[in-house]
Amino acid sequence: MHPRHTSSYDSTDSTDSPGSINSPASSASPAAPASFGALRRRALLGALGAVAVTGAVSRPAAAAGSPTAGSPSATSRSAAYVLLSRQAWGADESLRFGADGNETWPPDYHPVQTLSVHHTGSANGEANPAARVRTIYRDQTVGQGWGDIGYHYLIDAAGRVYEGRWSGTDGDPAHNAAGRLVTGAHISTYNTGNVGIALLGTFSTVAPTAAARGALVQLLAELATRHSINPLQQKVVYVNPVNGAIWDGPAISGHRDWAATDCPGGVLHSQLPSIRADVAALMG
């Protein structure tokens, strides 16, 4: 989070989508059962294209003629993680609509240019991570008046991935049917075409769990494959198609690479070089 902010999770202010600073709301909702709505996601990497990956969102998918199980190429081409849909973690979709029945923040979609990593600045290892996601959702949607959560994906300490920003009814989290990214709100002025992935917790002095890091690598590898991003590229020129803002930096970045902020925490940020290497290795 920004050092001058006192919110309990990362600031997601923006000028190309809603946002300023966060002040968390409490959530009394019960935890969503881990088994309810959990989608076992098979990310097909390497030679598979966007169509195959898109079709794997809400059901298991397998590559025809895939390499022998256990071989290096098989390992590098596939990875699994658990994805919790918005329904699974308990998103109240009515919160996205105003009194007039219209969406407060209608979605818009653009090609992916880059991938960015965040932390939420909340407590580490919370017993009810789904409740934390609901708290962030309610605060950003209602408290801040944005109309939705700003992150595209969130990851808890057990390595579960949570669907973030609402992107439509096609069952493809964060994307529309054409494979374009719904605009989020996680880096001020640089949100359009920028995937925002937030790890639940604070990683200024401690590292993410192995499970959380592993899910992050798997998700980044899937997204990088799908959107033809080289995870090892150190200079990507990002141009915001909405406001013309320009930034250059690594294809997989941390929030602090874009702005004066502690996010995603010093320890997690220091791990990004090895995370990029692991993503590249997984992509094969």
C-alpha positions in Angstrom: 0.0 0.0 0.0 1.1 3.6 -0.2 3.1 4.5 2.9 0.9 7.5 3.6 -2.3 5.5 3.5 -3.7 3.8 6.6 -6.0 1.3 4.8 -5.7 -2.4 5.7 -5.1 -3.4 2.1 -3.5 -2.1 -1.1 -4.6 1.2 -2.5 -6.1 0.8 -6.0 -6.6 4.4 -7.1 -7.1 5.0 -10.8 -8.0 7.6 -13.4 -8.9 5.2 -16.2 -11.4 3.3 -13.8 -12.9 4.0 -10.4 -10.7 4.5 -7.3 -8.9 6.7 -4.8 -8.0 5.2 -1.4 -9.4 2.3 0.5 -10.9 2.1 4.0 -12.0 -1.5 4.6 -15.5 -2.4 5.6 -16.2 -5.4 7.9 -17.8 -8.5 6.7 -20.1 -10.7 8.8 -20.8 -13.1 6.0 -20.0 -16.8 6.6 -17.1 -18.4 4.7 -18.0 -19.9 1.4 -17.4 -23.7 1.6 -14.1 -24.5 -0.1 -15.8 -27.2 -2.2 -18.7 -25.0 -3.4 -18.2 -23.7 -6.8 -14.5 -24.6 -6.8 -13.3 -25.2 -10.4 -10.3 -27.4 -10.9 -8.5 -25.5 -13.6 -6.2 -27.2 -16.0 -4.0 -24.6 -17.6 -2.8 -25.7 -21.0 0.5 -24.1 -21.7 3.1 -24.1 -24.5 1.6 -25.0 -27.8 -2.0 -24.4 -26.9 -3.6 -21.2 -28.0 -6.1 -18.8 -26.5 -9.2 -20.7 -27.7 -8.1 -23.9 -25.9 -7.3 -22.0 -22.7 -10.5 -20.0 -22.9 -12.5 -23.2 -23.2 -10.9 -24.6 -20.0 -12.1 -22.0 -17.7 -15.1 -23.7 -16.1 -14.3 -27.4 -16.7 -11.3 -29.7 -16.9 -9.6 -29.6 -20.3 -6.9 -31.9 -21.8 -4.6 -31.5 -24.7 -5.1 -34.0 -27.4 -1.8 -35.8 -28.1 -0.2 -34.3 -25.0 3.3 -35.6 -24.0 3.7 -38.7 -21.8 2.8 -37.9 -18.2 5.9 -37.1 -16.1 8.0 -36.1 -19.1 9.6 -32.6 -18.9 7.5 -31.3 -21.7 4.3 -32.5 -20.1 5.3 -30.8 -16.8 6.0 -27.5 -18.5 2.8 -27.6 -20.5 0.3 -28.0 -17.8 -0.4 -26.8 -14.2 -3.5 -27.0 -12.1 -4.9 -24.6 -9.5 -8.3 -24.2 -7.8 -10.3 -21.2 -9.0 -13.2 -19.9 -6.9 -15.8 -18.1 -8.9 -17.5 -15.0 -7.7 -20.5 -17.1 -6.7 -18.2 -19.5 -4.8 -16.7 -16.8 -2.6 -20.0 -15.1 -2.0 -20.0 -11.9 -4.2 -23.3 -10.1 -3.8 -23.8 -9.1 -7.4 -26.6 -6.7 -6.5 -24.0 -4.4 -5.1 -22.7 -3.6 -8.6 -26.0 -1.9 -9.5 -27.3 1.5 -8.5 -30.8 2.5 -7.4 -31.7 3.0 -11.1 -30.9 -0.6 -11.9 -27.8 0.3 -14.0 -24.3 -1.0 -13.4 -22.2 1.6 -11.5 -19.1 0.5 -13.4 -20.0 -1.0 -16.8 -17.2 -3.2 -18.1 -14.9 -2.3 -21.0 -12.4 -4.6 -22.6 -9.0 -4.2 -24.1 -6.0 -6.4 -25.2 -3.6 -7.5 -22.4 -0.3 -5.7 -22.5 1.3 -6.6 -19.1 0.8 -8.4 -15.8 1.2 -6.9 -12.4 1.5 -8.3 -8.9 0.1 -6.9 -5.6 -0.5 -7.6 -2.0 -3.7 -6.6 -0.2 -1.9 -5.3 2.9 -4.3 -7.3 5.1 -3.3 -9.9 7.8 -1.4 -13.0 6.7 -3.0 -16.5 7.0 -6.5 -15.4 7.9 -8.8 -18.3 8.8 -11.5 -17.1 6.5 -9.9 -15.7 3.3 -13.2 -15.7 1.4 -14.5 -13.2 4.0 -11.5 -11.0 3.3 -12.2 -11.1 -0.4 -15.8 -10.1 0.4 -14.6 -7.3 2.6 -12.4 -5.9 -0.2 -15.2 -6.3 -2.7 -17.8 -4.5 -0.5 -15.5 -1.7 0.3 -14.4 -1.0 -3.2 -17.8 -1.6 -4.7 -19.9 0.3 -2.2 -17.6 2.1 0.3 -15.5 3.6 -2.4 -18.4 3.7 -4.9 -16.5 2.0 -7.7 -19.1 -0.5 -8.5 -16.9 -3.6 -8.3 -13.6 -5.0 -7.0 -10.6 -3.6 -8.7 -8.4 -6.8 -8.9 -8.8 -9.4 -11.6 -7.6 -12.2 -9.4 -6.8 -12.8 -5.8 -4.8 -15.6 -4.2 -5.0 -16.9 -0.6 -2.3 -18.6 1.5 -3.6 -22.0 0.5 -3.1 -21.2 -3.2 -6.7 -20.8 -4.0 -7.4 -18.3 -6.8 -10.5 -16.0 -6.5 -12.2 -14.5 -9.5 -12.1 -10.7 -9.2 -13.6 -8.1 -11.4 -16.8 -9.1 -13.1 -16.2 -9.6 -16.8 -19.5 -11.1 -18.2 -21.4 -14.3 -18.3 -19.2 -16.4 -20.6 -17.5 -18.2 -17.8 -14.1 -16.8 -18.6 -12.8 -14.9 -15.6 -11.4 -11.4 -16.3 -12.1 -11.7 -20.0 -14.9 -11.3 -22.5 -15.8 -13.9 -25.1 -13.3 -12.4 -27.5 -10.5 -12.9 -24.9 -10.0 -9.3 -24.1 -9.3 -8.1 -20.5 -12.0 -6.3 -18.5 -10.5 -3.1 -17.1 -9.8 -3.2 -13.4 -8.6 -0.7 -10.8 -5.3 -1.6 -9.2 -2.7 0.9 -10.5 -3.5 4.5 -10.8 -3.8 5.7 -14.5 -2.4 2.3 -15.7 -5.3 -0.1 -15.5 -6.5 -0.7 -19.0 -4.9 -3.8 -20.5 -3.0 -4.4 -17.3 -3.9 -7.7 -15.4 -3.9 -7.1 -11.6 -3.2 -10.2 -9.4 -3.3 -9.6 -5.6 -2.0 -12.0 -2.9 -4.0 -11.8 0.3 -1.7 -10.6 3.1 1.2 -8.3 3.7 4.7 -9.3 2.4 6.9 -6.5 3.5 8.9 -8.7 5.9 7.6 -12.2 5.3 7.3 -14.3 2.1 4.1 -15.7 0.6 3.4 -19.4 1.4 4.7 -21.9 -1.1 1.1 -22.6 -2.1 0.4 -19.0 -2.8 3.6 -18.5 -4.7 2.9 -21.7 -6.7 -0.6 -20.6 -7.7 0.8 -17.2 -8.7 3.4 -18.8 -11.0 0.7 -21.1 -12.5 -1.7 -18.2 -13.1 1.0 -16.0 -14.6 2.1 -18.8 -16.9 -1.4 -19.3 -18.1 -2.0 -15.6 -18.7 1.4 -15.1 -20.3 0.9 -18.0 -22.7 -2.6 -16.9 -23.6 -1.6 -13.3 -24.3 1.8 -14.0 -25.9 3.8 -12.3 -23.1 7.4 -13.1 -22.6 7.8 -13.4 -18.7 11.5 -12.6 -18.9 11.1 -9.4 -21.0 12.6 -6.6 -18.9 11.2 -3.7 -20.9 7.7 -3.6 -22.2 6.3 -0.3 -23.4 2.8 0.0 -22.0 0.5 2.6 -23.5 -2.9 3.2 -21.9 -5.4 3.4 -24.8 -7.8 5.3 -22.7 -5.7 8.2 -21.3 -2.4 7.9 -23.3 -0.3 7.2 -20.2 3.0 5.5 -21.0 5.1 3.3 -18.8 8.0 0.9 -19.5 9.2 -1.9 -17.3 9.2 -5.7 -16.9 6.4 -7.7 -18.5 5.6 -9.1 -15.0 5.9 -6.3 -12.5 5.1 -5.3 -9.0 2.9 -2.4 -8.1 5.9 -0.4 -6.8 7.4 -0.6 -10.3 4.6 1.8 -11.3 4.1 4.1 -8.4 5.4 5.2 -5.0 4.0 2.4 -2.9 5.1 -0.5 -0.6 3.0 -2.9 -2.7 3.5 -5.8 -3.2 5.8 -5.8 -0.2 9.5 -5.8 -0.2 9.9 -9.6 0.2 7.5 -10.5 -2.5 8.9 -7.9 -4.8 12.4 -9.3 -4.3 11.1 -12.7 -5.4 9.8 -11.4 -8.7 13.0 -12.3 -10.7 12.7 -15.9 -9.5 9.0 -15.9 -10.1 9.5 -14.7 -13.7 12.1 -17.5 -14.2 9.7 -20.1 -12.8 6.9 -18.8 -15.1 9.2 -19.1 -18.1 10.2 -22.7 -17.1 6.6 -23.7 -16.7 5.8 -22.3 -20.1 8.6 -24.5 -21.5 
